[in-house]
Amino acid sequence: MNFEQNLAVEASREAGTCILNYYKADYEIRDKSYHNPVTTADHAANDKLKEILLGEYPDYGWLSEETVDSPDRLDKEYIWIVDPLDGTKEFIEGVPHFVVSIALVKNEQPIMGVLYNPVTEELFTAERGKGAFLNGDQIYCVSKVSVEEMVILNSRSETRRGLWQPYKDVFKELRPIGSVAYKLGLTAAGKADIFASLRPKNEWDICAGQIILTEAGGTLRNIGNFTPPVFNQKNTVQTPGLVGGNLALCQSFYESWQKNSMTI
């Protein structure tokens, strides 16, 4: 690992400790927007990440779910894109499907990513051109499976809203799991065939997971036009949704989604 990744790993563990101090304990919850809660743990983890990452690299840009955005980041060569607690709803419910997500971006693409689940102690890491790892062991995406055999990691909230109902008989299994970033890490590790979301996501949700998935032999694509995302954009939202995993599997999902979405 280079120094920046070592620093990101250290920061993820320190933020994870902050999160565990509040896990299944008393803390403040408020809504940033409809169905978008934030807790004391989110803010504590964000403060710890800023202290460590910007403390070492004060000239780098910063984009975080829990920090007011600044247009200054758009002019930076390097930018940290972080989600201090991806999976806040699961954290609140006591479900261990949440991670600290840290990515370093250069020229609109992540060059390093770290995901850390402080409950399970799963640490996903990747550097561009050097492979992806889970707790030090190299990981790879699933490479061959038909649409009818696909196991898809999808959203708990999207499932509750009925968005996946039209697809329940198309794929072998829809496995709802919280945290977009965590689903990307698990897909990179071959724990499921693909990840898919039918709703828009922000850069901080997907950036670290994207490079981990890519270095595991996969890809992340927009389900609207099947292009890969770019990062450090003025508008940080990816619409209408995303699919990630082996390229051929993503292509199969994309075609199936297009066919089924036109009949809904």
Buried (B, 14 or more C-beta within 10 A) or exposed (E): BEEBBEBBBBBBBBBBEBBEBBBEEEBEEEEEEEEEBBBBBBBBBBBBBBEBBBEEBEEBBBBBBBBEEEEEBEEBEBBBBBBBBBBBBBBBEEBBBBBBBBBBBBEEBBBBBBBBBBBEEBBBBBBBEBBBBBEEEEBBBBBEBEBEEBBBBBBBBBBEEEBBEBBEEBBBEBBBBBBBBBBBBBBBBBBBBBBBBBBBBBBBBBBBBBBBBBBBBBBBBBBBEBEEBEBBEEEBEBEBBBBBBBEEBBBBBBEBBEEEBEEE
